[in-house]
Amino acid sequence: MLVIMRNDATEEDVRGVVAVIEQMGYQARPMPGRQRTTVGVVGNDGRVNADRIAALNGVYECLHVTPPYKQASREWKQEPTIVRLPGGLTIGGDEVVVMAGPCSVENEKQIIASAHAVRDAGATILRGGAYKPRSSPYSFQGLGLPGLKLLVKAREETGLLVVTEAMDPEGCDLVAEHADIIQIGARNMQNYSLLKRAGKSKKPVLLKRGLSATIQEFLLSAEYLLAEGNTDVILCERGIRSFDSQTRNLFDLSAIPVVKKLSHLPIIADPSHGTGLREFVPPMARAAVAAGADGLIVEVHPTPERAMSDGAQTLNPEQFEKMMRELRAIAEVIGRRVAEPAGARN
């Protein structure tokens, strides 16, 4: 980190900055210039409290020379992280993994039918919300623990792995007990208590980008998970808010290659939430794979018109099957392949 002093900063101001940096356990290197002095912080392990330095007399600004996220960055780890899941499935390698299923677990018949439908089409992971954060308190909030148990039953019947959302630190333990991947949703991307609890779990974590989060804020949230010792972190671009109302969100495809440049963590895409309209889900899913996404998470329901949440952005099984055929063709063109269910893998 570089501390840039004001052009009218005194020598006493510079000495004060040096003293504070050394009190924090780092080395300070003053570098006088023609117009102003800068002070380099040597030994920065990413934990320097820039706010403490910025408040000192004579300081103009503090500049991070390296990313504030350390363990999530390419500088920390050059080679891509490959998250290994039960049954030999991996995320972050050559395969493109598709997670699919309904927005919410509604009942046993619905989730079992959904699981069979997405597996038959080629999905390898079942998604479904047992706990649902909703904008309105009057909307369906999910079944809770009974929903988790239904996801387990669907896994037993189909062999699909399960990803589902945790809403709070206490619920995180229940999700970790029943699911193969803990999902942290967009609204909870900066729920630091939840991030810390998920980071301490022994389960992979799927972290969705916040509704208005910058990529740096997104990677800093991932840093919370990594800092707690959980290296199995999967990022997810799911769209951010914009001024245009033609789609539910602005599906930021550019985030995929940008994240891959900045971070070693795998990133998947959510074209369902990214667009909010089922007719746009397949083209954006194709585009995400072409952009380098390591996977997709897509909403699929046997009868979307009857879905208790997000029906407008949900594909029916026939639409999902057609999309999967298209994804295989695109993956092949760019030298990858869509992962197949356990029974279909060689």
N, C-alpha and C positions, 0 to 999 in steps of 0.2 A: 504494500500500500504506500502511496505517496501522499504526504501532507503538504499542501501548497499554502504557503504563508501569504498574507496580504503584502502589497508592495510598500506599505508603511509600517510593517511589523518591525519591532525593535529586537535587538540581540537578546534582551531579557525575555521577550515573547518566545523566541526560538529556543532558548535554554529551558523555558517552561514546558514546551512541547516535548523536547528531548527527555526531560525528567519524567514526565508522565508515561511516555513510551517505555522507558526503562523500568519504571514501577510496575508496569503491566507484564514485565518479563521478556521484553523484546529489545533488540538493539536499534539505535537511531543513528542515521547517517545524514547530518545536515549538508546540503549542497547549495552554497550561495550562488546566485545568478546575477546578471547585470541589473535586472529589474526587481527580482524577488528571490526568496530562498525557498527551496523545497527540502523536506525531511523524509528520507526513505525509512520504512519500517522493515527491518531485517529479521527473518525467522517467523514471519506471519504464518500461523497454522490455520488461518481462516476464522479464528475466534477473537480477533481484535475488535474491540468495541469502538467503532469509528465515531459514534455519537459523543463519546467521552472526549475524544481528541478535537472533534469539530467545535466543541463549545469553548475551547481555550482561547485566550487572547491572541489576536494576530493571525488566526487560522482563516484562510479563505475557503478551502474545500479539501475533502479527502477523496482521493481517487484510488479505486481498486485496480491494481495492475493485473492481478489474476482474479478469476471468478470468485464471488463470495461463497458459491457452492463448491466444495472441495471434492468430496468423495463421488459426487455425481458427474464430475467433469472429465473430459478426455485427458486433461493433464494428469489426473490421478490414475487413470487406467485407460490405456490406449485401445486395447482390444475390446470388442463388443461383449457386453455381459450376456450370457445365455442362461435364462431361467429354466431350470429343469423341474419338470412336473412328474407326478406318478404315471406309470405306464410308458415311460420313455418319451413323452411329449416335451418339446422344448419351444421356448419363445425367445427369439433373438438370433436364430441361426438362419439356415437356408429356407426353412419352412414358414409359410404364412398360416397362422392359426386363426380359426374362425370360432368365436364364441357367439352363441345364438340362443334365443328363447324369449319368453314373454317379459314385458316390463315388470309385471307382478305375478307372484304365485297366488292363484285365486282359489283353486281346489285341486284335489287329487287327479281327477279326470283331465283337467286342463293341462297341468304340468307334465303328466305322463305322456299325453298325446303330443305336446310340444317337444318333449325330449326325443321321442321316437321320430318325429317329423324332421327335426334339425339334424339328428344323427344320420337318418337315411339320406339326407341331402349332402352330408359330408362334414358337418360341424364336429368339433372334437371337445368342446366345452359348453356346458349348459349354463346360461345366465337366467336369472329370475330373482326378483326382489322379494325377500321376506319382510324386510323393513323398508318402508318407502318415505323418503322426505318429499313432502308435497307443498306446493306454494299455498294451497288453501287448507285450513284445518278440517274442512268438511269433505275433502277428497279421501279416497281409500288409502289407508296408511299401511296396508300389508297385514299378513297373518301372524307375523312374529315367529316365535319358536315353532308352532305347528307348520309354518311355511318352510322353515329350515329342515324339519323332518321329512316333508314331502320332497324337497330337493334331494335329500339323501336316498329316499326311495326311488326317485327317478334315476339317480346315479347307479343304484343297484340293478335296475332293470335294463339300462342302456349301456353302461360302462363309460358314460360321459363324465368328465370332471365337472366340478361345480364352482362357479364364481358368483358371489352375492355380496350385497353391501352391508357394511357395519355403520351404524349411526352414531355411536358413542363408545367411550372406552369400555363400559361394562358389557355392551352388546358385542364388542369386538371379540371378547373371549368366547362367546357362544358361536359366533360366525366361524372363528378359527377351529372350533371343535367339530363343526359340521361340514364346512366347505373346504375346497382345495385351494382357493384363492380368495383373499379378503379384498373386497372392493371398497375404496374410499371415494365417495362421489364428489361431484364438482362443488356442491355447497359446503363440503367438509374439507376441502383441500387445505385450508388453513386452520383446521381444528387441531391445534398442536397437541392437546391431550390425547386425542384419538390417534394422531400420527405416532406419538411416542409409544402408545400401547401396541399398535400394529407393528411398529418397529421391533418391539420386544417379543413378538410372537414368532413362531417358527414356520409360519406360512408365507408363501409369496403374496405380495400386495399389488393390486391394480389401482394406481392413483390417477384419477381424472383431473384434467385441467379445470381450474375455477372459471366461473362465468365471465369474469373480467380480469383474469390473471395474465400478467406478462409471462413470457417464457422463463425469465429469470426467477420470478416468484414461484412458478411451477417447479423449477429445478431445486429451489430452496426448500420447498415442501418435501421433495424427494430426499433431500439431504437430512431431514429429520428422521426418516425411516432408516437411512444408511447409518446415521450417527448412533442409532440404537443397536446396530449390529446386524440388521436385516439387509442382506445384499440382493435378495430376490425381489426386485422392484420393477414393475412394468408400468410405463407411462401411458396415458390415453388422451389423445386430442378429441374433444367432443363438441367443439364449437364454442365461440365466445359471443358476448352480446355486441350488437351493432345498432346503427340507426335505421337499418332497412327492415321492414316487417314482412317481406316476401317469404322468408324462411324463419324458422324458430330461432336459429343462431347463425352466426357467420362461421362456417366450417373452414377452419384455418389449415388448409392443406400444406401451406408453406412451413407450418410448425414441424412437420414430419422431417424434412431434410435439415431444417435448422437444428432441431433437437439432436439428430444423429451427428451433426457436426460438433455440437457443444458437449454432448454426453455419450457415455458408453452404454447407457440403459436402453433396453428395447422400448419401442413405442408402437402402440396400436391405435386404431381410429374408430370412432363411433359415428357413422353417418346417419344413424337414426336420430340421435339428439342433435347432431350437427345441422340437420336440415329440418326435421320436424314433419316432413311430408313423405309418405311412402314412395311416391313416384320419383323422388330425387335420391332415394337411398341407394339403389343399384348403381347409377352413374357415379355417385360420390364414393361408393365402395370400390368401384373399379379404379377411380382416380387415386384413391388412397394407396391401393396396392402398387399402382404404377409409380407413385411418389416414394415408395420404399417402406411403407408401414409393415411392421412385423406381424400384424394380425388385425382383425376386425372384431367389434362387438356389435351385434345387430339384433333388433327386436323382431321376434317372430311369434305369431299366435295362430292357433287353428282357425279362429274366427275373429279377426281384428275388430270387426264392427261391434263385437260384444265385449271387447277388452275393458277391464275396469280402470285402466290407465294407459295413456299414450297410444290409443288405437289408431290415430291418424298417421303415425309414423311407423306403424308396425306392418311388416310383410306377412302375407299368408304363406303356407308351405310351398305352393306352386311358384310363387314369385321368388321365394328364397332359393328353391332348387335351380331355377333359371339363372339367378345371380351367381350361384356357386359354379355353374358351368362356365360362365363368363370370367370369373375370377381365376379359374384354373388356366385358361388360355392366356390371360395377362401375366400371371405369375411365370408361366413357362417362357414368355417372350423376354422377361428381364432376368432369366436364369434362376428362378426360384420355383417352388411348388407349394400348393396348398396342402397342409397337413390333413391326413385322413384319420377317421376313427380307428381305435385300437385294432378292431377286427379286420380292418381293411389295409393296415400297414404291413409291409414286408418284414 
